[in-house]
Amino acid sequence: MTNPNPVIPPAEHQTSVPAADLINSATAGVIVERTAQVRNGSHAKGRKFARMMAEMVTAKQVGVASVFLYEETFGTKDRLHWLIHLSSLHAYERMVHMGTSDGEYRDNTADSGWDEIFVDGSMTETVLLPQFWGMYGTKVDGEREKQSTVYQQQGEITGLPGAREQVPQPYEQLVHSGNCGLLLHRTAQLDYDFRSEGRTFAREAAESINENLPGEATVFVYEEAFGAADRIHWLIHMKSLSTYYKVLALHVKDEKVRDLYFQERIAPERGGGTWARMFVPGSMTDTGLTPHHWGMYAT
């Protein structure tokens, strides 16, 4: 789905590769989120480098990797976020090989002076895997775990299904990293005692938005790999910044949605409680990301 007459062009406009050939947050088997802080005085140069490297990977690795660039909105100014969408972890190995064997890639990196563009130590990477029922040994109801593609797949597992399998709506109604106007990245740390219940709540909360705002907002749930255990990531894709009002209204006016947050979700023998007991206090954070476009922030 393409956002008609967007105020902010969606990220799929950043590349010369046709949208149909891009990997996005709905179809990726892995997402690597890379962040870096641009130095003062390198605002334009940093963004040019970031877009150049993103396009080089996307154009050379069609079907393997697609990279979109976002700006942090309402957060730290000049902090860039690359979302590197990969078909699998094996695809990440191919990207690493590109960095050691592709002469054009290496020359552009060397000639850019990128080591002077970004603040030392500010570049970080977070690996996100699309969540599936039963992931990391957690329990749902004994049935949904067995219905996952991973459970039913025979033989060696070489990748994970994209997050679009979490959503029953048609693909054409999904808002994802390629066509959204605002991407809200929410993270929260699960309490280890309630890791199963927390994952169930995370998926049900996501679906409450998906089923009520098709074509306006789509939420996918991811697990953090190689980082903090049991840290949940929601990617909340919105058609535009103003869509946020519709999400707010949904949680005020829809009684079924409101009930998700007020119902007792923890068994009485375990002390009872709502969703609030499932997460470490103070660990839930939201970061708003806007697709980069040329001239953004007067650069």
Buried (B, 14 or more C-beta within 10 A) or exposed (E): BEBEEBEBBBBBBBBEBEBEEBBBBBBBBBBBBBBBBBBEEBBBBBBBBBBBBBBBBBEBBBEBBBBBBBBBBEEEEBBBBBBBBBBBBEBBEBBEEBEEEBEEBEEBBEEBEBEEBBBEEBBEEBBBBBBBBBBEEBBBEEEBBEEBEBEEEEEEEEBBBBBBBBBEBEEEBBBBBBBBBBBBBBBBBBBEEBBBBBBBBBBBBBBBBBEBBBBBBBBBBBBBBEEEEBBBBBBBBBBBBEBBEBBEEBBEEEEEBBEBBEEEBBEEEEEEBBBEBBBEEEBBEEBBBBBBBEEBEEB
